[in-house]
Amino acid sequence: MNKKLIALAIATLPAAALADVTLYGRLAAGVEHDSVKTVDGQKLSQNNVEDYLSWIGFKGQEDLGNGLKALWQVESQVSLDGTNPEGSSVGRFASRDSFVGLAGDFGKIRLGKLTNAQRDMFDLDVWNNSNGANALDIFKRTAARPNNAVRYDSPDFAGFSASVLWGSGENKNTSANNKSSDVVNVGLTYRNAGFFVQYGHDQRKNVADTNTKGKADTLEAGYAANGLLVSVGLQRTTGYDWDEYAYYNETTGFTFNPGLKSKEAALTVAYSIGAITPKLSLAKGWDQKLDGQKLADTDYSQWIVGADYALSKRTKLTLAHGQLRFGDNAGYSVQSGNNTFAGIIDDVKKQNTTSLSMEHWF
């Protein structure tokens, strides 16, 4: 009898404890065919079943009175295909935006692992993500979630809002130059009647134990209302090559070149017709510069075409085909899906990815 009472008491605890907790997430996976061709003519292809960026999260808030609220969230990336890409945080608890904070008339302030302003710009990249040619991963390579971060978001002032983020590198006493690889990120946004303009500036100090700074300035503008999306993006970076993601590793995850500068642009158009949403994205990165000198044939171009089919408000299918082309001197190393080709094929000339995926939000 006592065992039954104890079991009943334990069973009732989660209901009370979780009364103010929201469970949410996104599950997405697809089947794809990926093929690459190198500058010297080498070819390789692969059929994959891929996780397309799935996650699960818990969040809640508490009313503290006088318009003040306590906020918290724990969000984790999961892999539906059962494999983790090399170097990824998939499967690690709190691997996505996770924080505690306060919100009120002043805006909100949070501490934890937090999205930067570039990652807030979701209007441009409307594709499921697998690191193939079927998503704008190169243009979005500066979108990140710095660790050890503090972020302040202002209230909305007639459509205008701003954010400021600082992330501590926490490596001052272990780096070669005894300086911390801190992050500073600033975001500005305007939204009104479907029109939007977003800007993000990201600066990372003392990258990879050097006295250098990684920089990215990203601008996105467009219209999103009445079933129509038109979004244009412009970006300038210092130090990051086409295949070097700004936060792959917080301090040393890539070869950083402070003299390397890049310019690129992207366009996305989508229009919903009932349950079907045809969509198109174009991206272009021009020849890079190294220490002020133009590097010939280091450009890239990309196009993606596809369509969503809504099975419900929370579930849809997506068919997409994307192609990436690089100049002969771009030196791009392909990263497809679970790094099927990573470390095998360098100096990629062309990559094609065709995919059929399904996603569900809850």
C-alpha positions, 0 to 999 in steps of 0.5 A: 500500500505504501509503495502505491502511495509513493508511486502516486505521489511521484506521478503527481509531481511532474504535473505540478512542476511542469504546469508553467513549462512549454514543450516545443520543437521541430522534427525534419528529415529527408532523402537526398542525392548529393554529387560533387565535381572537383576542379581536376575532374574528380566526381563523387555522388552519394544517396543520403537520409539526412536530419534537416535540423531538428530540435526539442526545447523546454521554456517557461516564464514566471510573473514577478510582479510590476510588469517584470517576468523571469524567462528561461529556456533549454533547447537541444538539437537532435539527429533523426537519422541517428548520426552526428556530423563531425564536430557538431553539437547534435545530441548535446543537451542545451546545444541551441539557445538556452538561457535565463533572463528577465523581461519587462518594459525595458526589453529583455536581458538573457544569459547563456548560449544565445543567437546573434543578429545574423541568425535572427535573419530567417527571412532569406534562407527558407530551405531545410538545412543539410549542408548540401547545395540545397540551402544558403549555408555559405551566405549564412555561415556567420549566423551563430549562437555564441557560448557564454553570452549576454544579450539585451533586446530593446522593446519595439519602438514603432517597428524599430528594435535593437539587440546587443550581445557580448560573448566571453571567450573564456580563454584568456589564460590558455590562449597563446597571446593571453587574450580572450576570443570575445564576441561582440554582436549588434543587431538593428531591425525595422518591421512595418506592414510586411516590410522589413530591414535587418542589419547585423554586425559581428566582431570576434576578437583574437581569433584562433590565438591571434591578434586579429579580428573576424568581422561580418556585416549583414544586411537583409531587406524585403517584404513578407505578407499576404503569402508573398516573400521577397528578401534580399541580403548583402554581406561583407566578411573579413577573415572567413573563407567560403567554407569557414563557419564563424563559430564551428569552434569557439577558439580554434576551429578553422584556419583564420586569415585576417587579410581575406575579405569577401562580398556576397549577395542573396535573393529569395522569392516565395509565393503561397498558392493554397497549400503550395509555396513555390520558392527560389533562391539565388546567391553570389560571392564575388572574387575575394581579396587578400591583403587588398589584392584581388584573388582571381577565380575565387567566386561562387554562385548558387541557385535553389528551386523548390516548393513546399506542400502544406499538409497542415499548419504544422506539417509540410513536405519540401522538394528542392534542388540546388547547385553551387559553382566555384571558381577554380581557385576558390578552394572550397571543401564540400561539407554534405550532410553528415560530412559524407565528403568532408576531408575527401574532396577539396577544390570543389568546382560544382555541387548538386543536391536534390532532396525531398524532406518532411518537417513537423512543428510542435 
